[in-house]
Each structure stands twice: as structure tokens, then as C-alpha cells.
Amino acid sequence: MPEPRLTDALAEVRAYWDGLRDGRLVPLRADLDPQGIEGALPASFILERVAPGQARFRVAGQDLTRLVGTDVRGMPIGVLFTPAARDAAGAALEAMFAGPEAVELDLQAETGFGRPRLGGRMVLLPLRSDLGCISRALGCLVTTGQTGRAPRRFDLSGVTRQALTGRGAGRSALTEALEMAGMTGLAEAPRPFTGTPGPRLTLVHDTGRDR
């Protein structure tokens, strides 16, 4: 059976994120309060999407620093994976952002001199940025076994993906973001052309502005 700390930390992060949703498809990054996951903070992190299948750490607990051997803030999440696992991890990451989906990864670290057997599990949960796009993620990585000599990198032994449902299901991210901002109902009904031409627009080149 998984160690209690492993299941407790993941469950704490998932329950907190579910509570932030409050019926929405995805919560806002600004909604996060570290005190809400105080027991899981050392194993938790926040990601920023930088390209399809790629993200970097914005915030990370000390457990990740211990695994990698240095502060991972600003580093790509790929530093946690072996070269052979990076494509599959990137695909799972992109599914989380694009679905959106809740994703769990089962991990097994490389072994060798000074690096004993080490298992792990990671949960990735999407978040909206202040602009309303799904480009942030709340994550948690917990391990079982001895860390040993850093850096530790992981292979994937399993991926679980859960499509999300809620008040945003089936609608675009932009639509839900506009609703959250109270901007619905601004679209005007199309007007028939009356045959009267409107004013002409003249393109003016302003060479004094920065380019």
C-alpha cells in the first residue's frame, strides 16, 4: 500500500483544488492560498505553460529542491524526467492544459550508484491566469523511498487522465473567462446593410511611435 504521507498530500491538494472550483471548470491562480495546502506545501508547486507540452516552475517546495539538487524555480518541468519519459510527460501536461483534465503520473526513478529505488506520484491540476486562459497548474509530487544522490529523474510507469466537468464544460475558455469577469451580453446582434456607405477609414503612419 502507498505510504500515508503520499496519499495524504495528494488528497489534500486535490481536495483544496476541487473546493476552489466551486462548480467552475477551472479555478483561478489568484484564488490559491498557501495556507489551504499547508500540510502539502513542501511537495507542491505551480507551473506556467510556456509552449505546447512544456511548462516551467514558478513556485516549488523544498522537496523538489532536494530531488533535483537545486532550486527549480524558473526551470522546465522536464528536469524531473528521463529523456525517454519527456515526450509522454509532455503529452500528459498538454492534455491537462488543453482538455482541461486532472492528471496523475506514476513515477519510478532511475537507480544507480548512490541512487536507491525511489517511487513517486505526481498530480497536475489546471488553473486560469489573471487573463482567464488555462496556462497555470497546481501540482504535487510525493515520493516513497530514499532520495539518495541528486539529481533524481523519473520514468513514467502510468498515467491517469480525468476530463473535467463543471459550469464551463463544453464552452471555450474565453467564454467562461468573460462570464467570470461579468462581460457577457456585450455582443450586438448583426444589423442589416442599409445601402448607405459609412465613413471611410484612412490609414495614417505615425513614425514617432516605438515599433
Backbone torsions as a table, in degrees:
resi	resn	phi	psi	omega
1	MET	NA	147.2	177.1
2	PRO	-61.6	150.2	178.2
3	GLU	-65.4	148.1	-178.7
4	PRO	-55.6	-39.1	-178.2
5	ARG	-62.6	-38.2	-179.9
6	LEU	-61.6	-53.1	-177.0
7	THR	-70.7	-34.7	-177.9
8	ASP	-67.1	-44.8	-178.4
9	ALA	-65.6	-45.1	178.3
10	LEU	-63.1	-42.4	-179.9
11	ALA	-65.1	-37.1	179.8
12	GLU	-64.2	-45.1	-179.9
13	VAL	-66.2	-43.8	-178.7
14	ARG	-65.6	-42.1	-179.5
15	ALA	-65.7	-39.7	178.9
16	TYR	-64.1	-46.0	179.3
17	TRP	-62.1	-43.0	177.7
18	ASP	-60.6	-38.8	178.6
19	GLY	-65.9	-36.1	178.4
20	LEU	-66.7	-29.5	-178.7
21	ARG	-61.9	-45.4	178.0
22	ASP	50.6	44.9	179.3
23	GLY	90.4	-13.7	177.6
24	ARG	-77.1	162.9	178.5
25	LEU	-68.5	-46.6	-177.3
26	VAL	-143.1	134.9	178.0
27	PRO	-78.9	169.0	177.8
28	LEU	-85.8	147.0	173.9
29	ARG	-59.0	-36.5	-178.3
30	ALA	-66.4	-16.9	179.5
31	ASP	-75.0	-18.3	-173.7
32	LEU	-68.2	136.5	173.7
33	ASP	-128.2	118.1	-177.6
34	PRO	-53.6	-29.6	-180.0
35	GLN	-64.8	-20.9	-179.8
36	GLY	-70.8	-21.1	178.7
37	ILE	-128.4	39.2	-173.7
38	GLU	-55.3	-39.6	-178.3
39	GLY	-70.7	-18.9	-177.2
40	ALA	-110.2	3.7	-174.7
41	LEU	-55.8	-42.4	-178.6
42	PRO	-59.5	-26.3	-176.7
43	ALA	-102.2	2.4	-172.2
44	SER	-100.9	161.5	179.7
45	PHE	-158.2	164.9	174.9
46	ILE	-124.7	133.1	-179.7
47	LEU	-109.0	153.4	170.6
48	GLU	-122.1	126.8	178.5
49	ARG	-71.8	130.0	-179.0
50	VAL	-116.6	-18.2	179.2
51	ALA	-169.3	165.7	177.6
52	PRO	-55.7	123.6	178.7
53	GLY	75.6	9.7	-178.1
54	GLN	-133.4	141.8	178.2
55	ALA	-152.4	156.9	178.1
56	ARG	-122.5	156.8	179.2
57	PHE	-76.2	127.7	171.1
58	ARG	-95.9	-39.7	178.6
59	VAL	-138.4	143.6	179.0
60	ALA	-154.3	142.3	177.9
61	GLY	-78.8	170.4	-174.3
62	GLN	-69.5	-19.0	176.9
63	ASP	-62.7	-37.0	179.1
64	LEU	-72.2	-35.7	175.3
65	THR	-60.4	-41.5	-179.8
66	ARG	-66.2	-38.4	-179.2
67	LEU	-69.1	-40.5	-176.1
68	VAL	-88.9	-25.4	-179.7
69	GLY	92.7	4.4	178.8
70	THR	-160.5	166.6	177.0
71	ASP	-64.4	124.2	-174.9
72	VAL	-91.3	-2.3	-179.0
73	ARG	-59.4	128.1	-176.6
74	GLY	89.6	-10.5	-178.9
75	MET	-89.7	154.6	176.8
76	PRO	-71.6	149.6	179.3
77	ILE	-64.0	-19.4	179.2
78	GLY	-60.4	-16.9	178.8
79	VAL	-64.6	-17.4	-179.8
80	LEU	-85.8	-9.2	-172.1
81	PHE	-118.3	151.7	173.5
82	THR	-70.4	157.3	177.1
83	PRO	-53.6	-37.0	-178.8
84	ALA	-68.3	-23.8	-176.1
85	ALA	-97.0	-9.8	-170.6
86	ARG	-66.9	-37.2	179.2
87	ASP	-64.3	-45.6	-179.6
88	ALA	-67.3	-39.0	177.6
89	ALA	-65.3	-40.0	177.7
90	GLY	-64.2	-37.6	178.1
91	ALA	-66.1	-40.9	177.5
92	ALA	-65.6	-39.7	178.0
93	LEU	-62.2	-44.7	-179.1
94	GLU	-67.5	-35.7	176.1
95	ALA	-62.3	-37.6	178.4
96	MET	-62.8	-45.9	-179.9
97	PHE	-71.0	-45.7	-170.7
98	ALA	-82.1	-28.2	-174.6
99	GLY	-56.2	-62.7	-10.6
100	PRO	-74.4	159.0	-178.7
101	GLU	-140.1	157.2	167.1
102	ALA	-94.7	130.4	-172.0
103	VAL	-125.3	137.9	172.7
104	GLU	-124.3	135.6	179.6
105	LEU	-116.5	129.7	171.6
106	ASP	-93.7	130.8	-169.3
107	LEU	-124.4	151.4	174.5
108	GLN	-140.9	120.2	-175.2
109	ALA	-76.3	152.1	171.3
110	GLU	-61.7	144.9	177.0
111	THR	-114.2	163.5	-179.6
112	GLY	165.4	-163.9	-178.2
113	PHE	-61.1	121.8	180.0
114	GLY	76.1	3.9	-178.5
115	ARG	-127.2	88.6	-178.2
116	PRO	-73.4	175.3	179.7
117	ARG	-58.0	132.7	-176.9
118	LEU	-146.7	117.3	176.5
119	GLY	-102.0	166.5	179.8
120	GLY	-163.5	168.1	175.0
121	ARG	-143.7	138.0	-178.8
122	MET	-125.5	137.9	172.8
123	VAL	-115.4	138.1	179.4
124	LEU	-125.2	124.1	-174.0
125	LEU	-129.7	125.1	-173.1
126	PRO	-71.8	150.9	176.3
127	LEU	-136.4	153.5	173.5
128	ARG	-92.6	143.1	172.9
129	SER	-76.8	178.0	177.7
130	ASP	-63.1	-22.8	178.8
131	LEU	-84.0	-7.2	176.7
132	GLY	97.9	-7.5	-179.7
133	CYS	-86.5	151.8	179.9
134	ILE	-85.0	88.8	-176.5
135	SER	-133.5	11.5	176.3
136	ARG	-127.0	161.7	178.3
137	ALA	-149.3	142.6	170.9
138	LEU	-97.8	129.4	-178.7
139	GLY	-132.1	163.4	176.4
140	CYS	-148.4	131.7	178.1
141	LEU	-126.2	119.8	177.9
142	VAL	-123.0	147.3	-175.9
143	THR	-126.3	158.6	175.5
144	THR	-126.4	124.9	-177.8
145	GLY	119.9	-174.3	-179.0
146	GLN	-90.3	136.3	-179.6
147	THR	-64.9	-44.8	-178.9
148	GLY	70.3	-150.8	-174.9
149	ARG	-81.4	125.5	178.1
150	ALA	-82.6	155.3	2.5
151	PRO	-84.6	151.2	173.6
152	ARG	-106.1	131.7	178.4
153	ARG	-122.6	150.2	-169.2
154	PHE	-117.9	144.5	164.9
155	ASP	-94.5	156.5	176.4
156	LEU	-89.4	130.0	174.6
157	SER	-112.3	-4.6	177.8
158	GLY	-179.4	148.3	178.2
159	VAL	-133.0	129.6	175.8
160	THR	-118.8	125.3	-178.8
161	ARG	-120.9	133.7	179.7
162	GLN	-125.5	114.7	176.1
163	ALA	-66.0	141.6	-176.4
164	LEU	-93.0	147.3	173.9
165	THR	-128.9	155.5	-178.5
166	GLY	164.2	-162.9	-176.8
167	ARG	-70.1	-6.3	178.3
168	GLY	-108.2	-1.1	-174.4
169	ALA	-61.2	132.4	177.1
170	GLY	84.3	-0.1	179.0
171	ARG	-118.2	160.2	-178.6
172	SER	-72.5	158.8	176.7
173	ALA	-61.3	-37.0	179.8
174	LEU	-63.8	-41.4	179.7
175	THR	-60.6	-47.1	-179.2
176	GLU	-67.6	-37.3	179.5
177	ALA	-63.2	-39.9	178.0
178	LEU	-65.3	-37.8	178.5
179	GLU	-65.2	-41.2	179.3
180	MET	-64.0	-32.0	-179.5
181	ALA	-86.6	1.3	179.6
182	GLY	72.7	30.0	-174.9
183	MET	-108.5	17.7	178.2
184	THR	-76.7	159.8	177.0
185	GLY	81.5	8.5	-178.7
186	LEU	-88.1	-15.0	-178.4
187	ALA	-70.7	136.1	179.4
188	GLU	-96.3	146.4	176.2
189	ALA	-68.1	143.6	179.7
190	PRO	-62.3	140.9	179.9
191	ARG	-105.8	138.5	179.0
192	PRO	-67.5	148.4	177.5
193	PHE	-73.6	126.4	-175.9
194	THR	-90.2	-8.8	-178.1
195	GLY	93.5	-9.5	179.3
196	THR	-93.6	117.0	-177.2
197	PRO	-66.6	144.2	178.2
198	GLY	-86.7	-177.7	179.7
199	PRO	-65.6	147.2	178.7
200	ARG	-80.6	148.7	175.9
201	LEU	-103.9	133.6	179.3
202	THR	-112.3	127.5	178.7
203	LEU	-80.6	122.0	-179.5
204	VAL	-112.6	127.6	177.2
205	HIS	-90.1	118.1	178.4
206	ASP	-102.9	102.6	-176.0
207	THR	-81.4	-2.8	-178.4
208	GLY	-89.0	-7.7	-177.6
209	ARG	-89.9	156.7	175.7
210	ASP	-67.2	146.6	-179.9
211	ARG	-111.7	NA	NA
